[in-house]
């Protein structure tokens, strides 16, 4: 662990500098033994990252049928990796740690597929089940060896967890995050289903285009977090979410959706019941609704948000959300 420094992993590719091609890892239980391998501190550039499986500068990576357990930080981390497939992965965390992302994808990754990822047990994963982070703080211990850069043409499908922290994190400041397809999310979460907040970045930042998300059914689990299940404070150029279902849960105080991204954007929100529309208008701030905004009952609204607008849907699901900048 810490004695190995930033280059210590349970498994990694041989040549991060010049790169490797056509790597396949299939089967097995990969145990990071985090009680015996505490991560290093932020600041020193030789700190142990706590990452279990790490792949940097690979073209043609296949990970199939793995069980990964007890990482000190990320279960699986990719950077500058192209033409990758990560399929049929089980995540287990008997010893919970902060920042336990499931599949963490950093800058420079393109043309990838992440499919059938299942987390077992409570508090698993204890951060983002799938994170696509085009921009990030790459000086932190958990990110040493990563670079910021574009993420393009990645599909994510069939995520299941009974008690995830967050299912999907999309993060960009000025590096493009483009052509992302996400489908099939099931289970429960303590924080977000979809986290598109701006983190430490200035208001109005974000460079996301052609992001399509569909078929989501997630309930809110017990936690102290009260932010919306779908939280959008990054600037998105083109985002669509379809068939978002929120089963009844014991935390109705947690909103379903909030958009406050510090920019002007056209928003279409469809498939709402009349009481949802009334609750949305009451809960939102500086919402520039034109006269006659209400469509047929059970449909939704179209509105152009301003930088100081905050659209909030307090409860229930929706059929379609479209944001275009």
N, C-alpha and C positions, 0 to 999 in steps of 0.2 A: 503494500500500500504506500504510505507516505515515503518510505525509504526509496521507492522507485521514482518518485517525483512525477512531473507532468507526463512522462512517457510510460507510466505504469498502467497497464490494463489487463483484464482477464484475457482478452483476445483483441489483437489489432493486426492490420496489414503491415507488411515488412517495410515498405518504402513510401513514407509520406511525402518526401520531397519530389522524387521522380515519378511516383505513382505505380500502381499495379493494375492488372487486368484479369477479368474472368475468375473471380473468387466465389466459391460456394461453400457454405457451412450448413449442414443439415443434421438435425436431431441433437439430442443431448440436453442435460440440465447444466446451466452455466450459473454458478453461484458466486456472487461478488463478496460474500462474507463480510458485510459492512461492519459488524461488531469488531472485527480484527483489523479493519482497514479504514480508519477515519480519514476524511479528506483533509487536504492542506488549507491554509488560510488564503483569503484573497490578498492580492498584492504581490507576493513573490512569484516570479515567472517559472519556477520549478515546482510549484505545489502539486500534490497529487489531486487529480480531478475528481476521483470517485466514480468515473465512468466504467461500466462493466465491459461492453463490447464497443469497439471504436474503429471506424473506417474512414480514412482520409485519402483523397486523391485516388479513387478507384473507378475504373470504367468496367462495368459488367459485374455487379455484386448480387449474389443470391443467398438469402438467409431463409431457411425453411424448417418448420417443425421444431423450433427451439423453445425450451422453457428457461427464462432468465429470472433470477431471483436475487434479492438482497443486494442491489447496487448501493453504493454510498451516495451517488447522484443519479445520472441517467442510466437506464437499462441498455439502450442501444443509441449510439450517436454517429451521425454521418456528416461529413464535410467534403465539399468539392467532389462529390460522387455522382456519376452519371450511369444511366441504364441499370437501375437497381430494382430488385424485387424483394420485399420483406413480407413473408406470408406464414400464416399459421403459427403465430407466436403467443406464448402464454407468459404473463407477467405475474410474479409473486413477490410479496414484500412482508415476510414475517417480522422484520425489523424496519420500522418506518423511519425514513429520514427526509429532511427537506429536499426540494428540487429533484424528486424522483420522477423525471420525465420518462415516459415509455419509449417512444421512438422520437428522437430529437434530430431534426434535419436543419443543418446550418447552411450558410451561404455557398453558392457555387454548385448546388445540387440540381440536377435536371433529369427528366425522363425516368420517373420512378413510379413504383406501385407498392402501396402498403395495404395489405389485405388480411382480414381475419386475425385481428389482435384481440385477445381476451385477457382481462385482468381478474385475478382471483382474490377474494377476501376484502375485508374492510380496509379503508385508507389506501387502496391500491388502484392506480398509481397515486402517489402523493404529490403530484404536480400534473403537467399536461400529458395526456395519454399519447397524443401526437402533436408535436410542435414543428411548425414550419417557420423558422426565424431567419429572414433575409438580413435583418439588422439585429444586433444584440450587443451586449457588453462583453467583448471577447477577451477582456483582461481578467475577468473573474476566474477563480480556480476551476469551476465546472466547465468553462468554455475555452480553456487553454488549448491551443492547437486548431481552433476554429477561425474562420474568416467571415467577414460580411460580404454579401454579394447576391446576385439574382438567384431565385428559386423558380423553376419553370417546369410545367408539364408533369405534375405529380397527381396521382389519383390515390384516394384513401377510401377504403370501404370495409364495412362489417367490423365495427368497434363495439365491444361489449364490456361493461363493468358494472358491478352493483354499487360501488361507492368510490367512483373516481373523484379526484379533486377537480380537474377540468378535462373535458374530452379532447377538444381541438383548440390549439393556439395558433393564430396567424399574426405574424409580427413583421412590420416593415416601416422604416422611416423614409429612406430615399432609394433603397435597392428594390428592384421590381420583384413582386411576388405575383406570378401570372399563370393562367391556364391551370387552375387547380380544380379538381373534381372530388367531392366528398359525398359519400352515400352510405346510409345504413348505420345509425348510431343508436344503441339501445342500453338502457340501464338507469343508473342514478348518479348524481354528481353533487358534490358539496359546494362548488363555487360556480363555475361556468360550464355550460354545454359548448358554447362557441365564444372564445375570448379574442376579440379584436380591439382591445383597449390599447391606448398609446404608450403604456408603460412609462418610461422616463422621457419620452420624446415630446417636443413642443406640440401644442395644439395645431391642428390642420395638417400634420405630417402623415405620410402613408402613401404607398404606391402599389395598390393592388388592382388587378384587372382580370376580368373573365374568371371569377371565382364562382363555382356552382356547387350548391349544397342541397341535398334532398334526403327525405325519408329519415326523420329524426323522431325518436320517442324516448324522452328522458324525464324523470321526476327529480325534484329537489330533495336531497338528503339532509339530515340534521347537521347543522354547522352554524357558526357565528357569522358567516358571510351573507350579506344581503344584496349584493349587486345583482343585476339582471342576469338571467341564464344566458341570454344572447346580448353581449355587451360590446357596442361598437363606438369607440371614440377615436379610431384611426380614420384618416381620409381614404375612402375606397372609390375607385373609378367605375367599377362595374361588378356588382355582387348580386347574386340571386339565391334565395333560400326557398325551397318548396317543401310542403308537407311536414311542417313542424308540429308535433303533437306533444302536449304536456299533460300526462295523466294527473288526476287529482292527487295532491300530496298534502302533507300536514304543515306546509310552509307557504300559505297564500300571500304572506307579506313580501315574498321575493318576487319582483317583476319578471315577466317572461322576456321582455325586449326593452332595450334602451339604446337610442341613437343620439349622440351628442359629439359630433366629430369636428367641430370648429370650422366647418366649411359649408358652402352652398351645395346642396345635392337634391336631386329629384327622387322622391320616395313613393313607391306604390306598395300598399299593404292590403292584402286581400284575404277573404275567407274568415271574417270576423262576425260574431253575433252582435246584435244591436247593443246589448249591455257591455260588450267589450269595447265598442266604439265610444260609448258614453264614458266608460272608465278611462279610455285612452285620452280623450280630450280633457278630462278633469285632471289627469296626472301629468300631462305634458306641459312644457313651458315654451312660451314665445312661438307657438305653432301657427304659422301664417295660413290659416284655412280660408279659402275663398268662399264667397256666398254660394250656397247651394252645393257645398262640398260633399254632403252625404249622398252616397249612391244607394242602390237597392239594398234592403235589409239583408244582412248576412254577407255582404261583400266587403267593403273596406273604404280606404281613402287614397287620394293622390295629393301630394303636397310637396312644395319646394322648400326644404329646410334652409334656414339662414345660419350663419356661424354661431349665433347665440341661441339657436333652437335646441330643444331637448324633447324628443319623442319617446314616450314611455308607454308600453303596453303592460298593464299590471298583472293580467292573468290569462290563462288559456293558451291555445295554440293558434296557428294561422296556416292558410293554404299557400301563400306566396308573399315574399318580400323581395322587392327589387330596389336597389340603390344605384343611381347613375350620376356621376359627377361631370 
